[in-house]
Amino acid sequence: MAEESRRVHLQLARPPSLPDDAELVMRVMPLPADSNANGDIFGGWIMAQVDLAGAVLPSRIAKGRIATVAVNEFIFKQPVSVGDLLSFYARVTRVGRTSISVHVEVHAERNPAELQQVKVTEANLTYVAIDSTGQPRALPGSATG
Ligand SMILES: CC(C)(COP(=O)(O)OP(=O)(O)OC[C@H]1O[C@@H](n2cnc3c(N)ncnc32)[C@H](O)[C@@H]1OP(=O)(O)O)[C@@H](O)C(=O)NCCC(=O)NCCS
């Protein structure tokens, strides 16, 4: 039984449709306080979580302070419900002189009685490395960084 449970857990750990270079950067479960009037999770809460998750890989590359400069695309594919366990997978899609773009996919694990995994959101965001005055700075390893 323990062996079987472990196998189920591993099967749900990573959606097979994800590209190999997508990294699990964050997991979180929304609470009732995060829901809207329909009882679904508020889109603004999901956007905030995606912004946090999207910043993980750019922070590592920038080795310091970054700011979100753009949410280039954001798609709510399926509603999120209280009790969903959300996994955020990120992949760097572009590294420029001062900026880094990432693609974030959010997958919800739900219905513990008969576990399911559903892609609920995907987004493209761009972050800029900034200096202590908030101005763009060249990334480490770039021509001027
Ligand atoms: C981020 C910020 C410092 C950038 O300053 P800026 O003078 O606009 O910077 P630049 O025009 O030189 O662009 C910097 C980089 O961002 C990229 N960029 C700017 N706008 C972009 C957009 N809409 N989409 C994608 N990339 C964009 C540029 O291409 C450039 O990348 P590169 O150096 O790799 O080629 C400034 O816009 C800012 O402070 N914005 C507010 C940030 C913020 O408060 N975010 C929310 C909280 S973190």
The ligand as an SDF file (V2000), in Angstrom:
LIG
                    3D

 48 50  0  0  0  0  0  0  0  0999 V2000
   11.7760   48.0180  -14.9590 C   0  0  0  0  0  0  0  0  0  0  0  0
   12.3340   49.4110  -15.2620 C   0  0  0  0  0  0  0  0  0  0  0  0
   13.4870   49.7220  -14.3180 C   0  0  0  0  0  0  0  0  0  0  0  0
   12.8540   49.3840  -16.6950 C   0  0  0  0  0  0  0  0  0  0  0  0
   13.2880   50.6660  -16.9860 O   0  0  0  0  0  0  0  0  0  0  0  0
   13.2090   51.2210  -18.5100 P   0  0  0  0  0  0  0  0  0  0  0  0
   13.9090   52.5190  -18.5630 O   0  0  0  0  0  0  0  0  0  0  0  0
   11.7910   51.1250  -18.9520 O   0  0  0  0  0  0  0  0  0  0  0  0
   14.1150   50.1230  -19.2350 O   0  0  0  0  0  0  0  0  0  0  0  0
   14.4740   49.9030  -20.7510 P   0  0  0  0  0  0  0  0  0  0  0  0
   13.5460   50.5740  -21.6960 O   0  0  0  0  0  0  0  0  0  0  0  0
   15.9510   50.1870  -20.8430 O   0  0  0  0  0  0  0  0  0  0  0  0
   14.2410   48.3230  -20.8770 O   0  0  0  0  0  0  0  0  0  0  0  0
   14.9410   47.4340  -20.0330 C   0  0  0  0  0  0  0  0  0  0  0  0
   14.7220   46.0430  -20.5680 C   0  0  0  0  0  0  0  0  0  0  0  0
   13.3460   45.6860  -20.4270 O   0  0  0  0  0  0  0  0  0  0  0  0
   12.8400   45.2520  -21.6850 C   0  0  0  0  0  0  0  0  0  0  0  0
   11.4430   45.6480  -21.7840 N   0  0  0  0  0  0  0  0  0  0  0  0
   10.9130   46.8750  -21.5790 C   0  0  0  0  0  0  0  0  0  0  0  0
    9.5900   46.8500  -21.7730 N   0  0  0  0  0  0  0  0  0  0  0  0
    9.2820   45.5790  -22.0910 C   0  0  0  0  0  0  0  0  0  0  0  0
    8.0630   44.9140  -22.4220 C   0  0  0  0  0  0  0  0  0  0  0  0
    6.9020   45.5800  -22.4720 N   0  0  0  0  0  0  0  0  0  0  0  0
    8.0930   43.5970  -22.7090 N   0  0  0  0  0  0  0  0  0  0  0  0
    9.2790   42.9220  -22.6920 C   0  0  0  0  0  0  0  0  0  0  0  0
   10.4730   43.4960  -22.3830 N   0  0  0  0  0  0  0  0  0  0  0  0
   10.4590   44.8110  -22.1080 C   0  0  0  0  0  0  0  0  0  0  0  0
   13.7120   45.9660  -22.7320 C   0  0  0  0  0  0  0  0  0  0  0  0
   13.6690   45.2730  -23.9710 O   0  0  0  0  0  0  0  0  0  0  0  0
   15.0710   45.8810  -22.0550 C   0  0  0  0  0  0  0  0  0  0  0  0
   15.6070   44.5730  -22.1930 O   0  0  0  0  0  0  0  0  0  0  0  0
   17.1310   44.2780  -22.6760 P   0  0  0  0  0  0  0  0  0  0  0  0
   18.0500   45.2110  -21.9440 O   0  0  0  0  0  0  0  0  0  0  0  0
   17.3630   42.8530  -22.2480 O   0  0  0  0  0  0  0  0  0  0  0  0
   17.1670   44.4540  -24.1470 O   0  0  0  0  0  0  0  0  0  0  0  0
   11.2200   50.5270  -15.1420 C   0  0  0  0  0  0  0  0  0  0  0  0
   10.3300   50.3910  -16.2440 O   0  0  0  0  0  0  0  0  0  0  0  0
   10.4580   50.4030  -13.8400 C   0  0  0  0  0  0  0  0  0  0  0  0
   10.9640   50.7690  -12.7840 O   0  0  0  0  0  0  0  0  0  0  0  0
    9.2130   49.8930  -13.9120 N   0  0  0  0  0  0  0  0  0  0  0  0
    8.4250   49.6240  -12.7020 C   0  0  0  0  0  0  0  0  0  0  0  0
    8.7250   48.2110  -12.1910 C   0  0  0  0  0  0  0  0  0  0  0  0
    7.7520   47.8120  -11.1280 C   0  0  0  0  0  0  0  0  0  0  0  0
    7.3880   48.5910  -10.2680 O   0  0  0  0  0  0  0  0  0  0  0  0
    7.3050   46.5470  -11.2060 N   0  0  0  0  0  0  0  0  0  0  0  0
    6.3030   46.0290  -10.3200 C   0  0  0  0  0  0  0  0  0  0  0  0
    6.8550   45.5850   -9.0080 C   0  0  0  0  0  0  0  0  0  0  0  0
    8.2940   44.5590   -9.1220 S   0  0  0  0  0  0  0  0  0  0  0  0
  1  2  1  0
  2  3  1  0
  2  4  1  0
  2 36  1  0
  4  5  1  0
  5  6  1  0
  6  7  2  0
  6  8  1  0
  6  9  1  0
  9 10  1  0
 10 11  2  0
 10 12  1  0
 10 13  1  0
 13 14  1  0
 14 15  1  0
 15 16  1  0
 15 30  1  0
 16 17  1  0
 17 18  1  0
 17 28  1  0
 18 19  1  0
 18 27  1  0
 19 20  2  0
 20 21  1  0
 21 22  1  0
 21 27  2  0
 22 23  1  0
 22 24  2  0
 24 25  1  0
 25 26  2  0
 26 27  1  0
 28 29  1  0
 28 30  1  0
 30 31  1  0
 31 32  1  0
 32 33  2  0
 32 34  1  0
 32 35  1  0
 36 37  1  0
 36 38  1  0
 38 39  2  0
 38 40  1  0
 40 41  1  0
 41 42  1  0
 42 43  1  0
 43 44  2  0
 43 45  1  0
 45 46  1  0
 46 47  1  0
 47 48  1  0
M  END
$$$$
